């Protein structure tokens, strides 16, 4: 049975938006129309998300891919929160509507790409930019991170106090005559672990207590160190394999030389 939008139930779930609705004079009937429209499109979006995810899963440098469609309640909550931001951008008369919400809310389809080692990001970046039309790329970093690789590629860098790290891509494609925008987030397996814990804590507290905040930042430093250590181990492994191959090649060459010398000696003795 199709779920319908009920403003009373919604406000019980998200009480913090009631004041925004009143202050910004947001029409709750429009919110209801958007909610119902999105519910109608949800299955189509799920299919499109699966299609993008499967293309990404074909790449050997990618560890795993997750896909999700924004929950209808979360969509409405975000539309309410983003109304002020859009009015600053477009003017005081702006209102979210059936005609514009799909273009203004860019994470209706969300894809998360996980890789193991930091240096794999470059190959993933090149694959995404070659496969889809990328309309925006943002690198979320922790203050103090080395951002040279992003700056060289003219990628916008945002420093996050929370320590959140992830590169976000907005990609545009046309599965039908209607344009669809999806958000692809790319991060290491360690950044994914931190991001999940950070996200869960932020959504379970109106404001994170200081003791949790300080321990989160400590955990973020540990995660960053683990990322660096994983990359170091990977580099050492590659170097070891390379040295091993060189050594085996030298041994094979020496064996061949010994065989040639034996043949030469046998010929002389005969």
N, C-alpha and C positions, 0 to 999 in steps of 0.2 A: 504494500500500500504506500502511495506517495505521501511523504511527510510534508506538512504544510507549515507555513511560518505563523507563529503566534507571538505577538509582541510582548505579552505579559510573561510568558515562559522565557523568552529571550532575555528580558531585562532581569529576571531572577538569576539567570546564568551569567550575565554581564552587566551588573548594576552600575559599573563605572561609566557606561556610555549614555545613561539616561540624561545626565546633565548636558552632554554634548548635543544630543538630539534636540533638546529644548533651546540651547544657546544658538545652534546653527540652523534652527527651524527646518529640520530634516523631515521630509514627508515619509511617514512610516508605511503608507500604502505603496510608495515607490520601492521601499525596502522589501516589502512583501512580493512585489512583481519581480524584482531582481532575484530574490531567493528562489521563487518558483521557476523562473527561467533557467537559473543555474542547475537546479535539480533535474530539469528536463535534458540539459546538455551533459550531465555528469557521466553517463555511460560512454558517450562519444569521446569525452576527454580522457576517460580511463583507457580506451582503446588507443588513442593517440599517444598517451604517456607510455603505454606498453610498447608501441612501435619505436619510439625514440630510445627507450631503455634497451630494447633488443639490438638496435644498431650499435649502441655503446658497448654492450656485452660482447660484441664480436671482436673487440680490440684486446690484444694480449696484455697490454700494459695496465689494463683496468682490473682491479681485484673483484669488485662487485658493484652492482647498480641497484638503487632503490627508486621506486616511483610512487607518487601519491597525488591525489586530487584534493584541493582545498575543501575542507568541510563547509557546508553551506552557512552554518552559524558563524564560523570563523570569518567567512567572506563578508557577511553583513557587519560584524564587529569591526573588521578592517576598513570597510567602506565608511563607517561612521567616524572612525579615528582619522582617516585620510582626508576627510572633507575640508578641514582647515588648510591642510597642505595644498590641496588642489585649488582652493580659492586664492591662496597666495600666488599660485602659478597662473591661473586663468582669470581671476577676478571674483568679486564677491557674489556674482550671480550664479556661479558654478553649482550644479547639482549632479550627483551620480544618477545615471538613468540606465534603462535597458539598452540604449544605443551606445553608451560609452564605457560601461563598467569593465567589459572584456579587454579593452585597450588600456584602461587606467590601472587595473589590478593585474600585475604581470606574473604572479605566482599561482595562478589557478591550476596550472600543471607544474608540478615540481619533480625534478629528477636529481638524485644525489649519486655522484660518481666517487667511488672510494678507490684510492691507489695506496700501495704499501710504502714506496720510497719517494722522497721529495722530488728527486730529479726526474721522475716519470711525468710530472705535471706538464713539462714542455711538449712532450709527444701528444698528450691528451689535448692540450690547448690547440696544437696544430690540427689535430683531427677534427675537433669541434668547429674551428673556423673554416675548414675546408668543406665540411659536410653541410652546415647550415648557414643561413644569413644571420650573423651575429649583430644585434643592434646596440648591445651594451655589454661591457665587461668591467667588473669591479673586483679588486683584490682586497679582502678584509684581512688586516694584519694586526699583530700586537705591537704596541709602541716599542721601538727599538729594533724591530725586525729589519733584516736586509731586504730592501725593496728594489734593488737595482734591476733585477730581471723583469719586473713589472714595468718600471719606468722606460726601459729600453724598447718595450713593446707598446708604449703609450697607453698602458692600462691604468685606469683611475685607482688610486690607493686610498683606502679608508682605515684609519687607525682606530681600533676598538679598545676601549678601556677594559672591557670584560676579558680581553685576550682571545676573543673569537677569531679563528683563522679559517678562511675558505675563499675560493675564487668563484664568483657568480657570473653566469652568462645568461643574457636574455636572447633567445633565438626565435626567429620568425619563420614560419612555414605555412604552406597551404595544402592541407589534406583534402579540402574541398574548395569551393569558391571563396570561402570565408577565411580570413587570416587568423592564425592561432599563434599566440606567444607562450613560450614555455621558459621556465627558469631551470638552468642546469647548475648545480653546485658541485664543485670539485674540491676534494680535500683528502688528506692522508688518513689512514686508518686510526692513527693516534688523535688527529684533530677531530675525527668523527666521534670518538669516545668522549672527548672533552665537550664537544658541541652538544651531544645528547644529554649529558649530565647538567650542563649549564642551562640548556633550554628547559629541562624538566623542573629545575629549581626556580627559574624565573617565572614559570607559569603556575607554580604552586604557592608562591608568595607574592603579595601585593608589592612588598619591598623586601629585598633580600637582607636578612640580619647581617650585621658587620662581621660576626664570627664566620658565617658561611661565605661572605664575600672575600674575606682575607684568605680562607682556605681554598676557595676556588682559584684565586690568583696564584697561590702556591702550587696547586695542582696543574695549572696552566704552564707554569715554568717547568714542572717535571715532564709534562707532555712534550713541550718544546725540546727538552733535552733528550727524551726518548726518540723523537723524530730525527734529531741530529745523530744519535747513536746508531739508529737503524740505517741511516744513509752511510755512515762510516763503515759499518759492518758490510754493507752491500758493496762499497768501493773496495774494501779489503778482499772480499770474496772474489770480485772480478779480477783484481790484481793477482790473487793467488792462482786462479784458474789460468790466467795469461802466462804466469811464470811456469806453471805446471806444464802447459802446452809447449812452451819454449824448451823446457828441460826434456820432455819426451821427444821433441823434434831433434834435439842435439844427440840424444841416445840413439835414435834411429839412424841419424847420419853417421854416427861412430860405428854402428853395427855394419852399415853398408861399406864403410871404409875398411873395416876389419875383414869382411868377406872378400873385398877386392884384393886386399893384401894377401890373403890366403890363396886365392886363385893365382895371383902373380907368382907366389912362392912355389906352388905346385907345378906351374908351367916351367919355371926355371929348373926345378929338380928333375922334371921329366926330360 
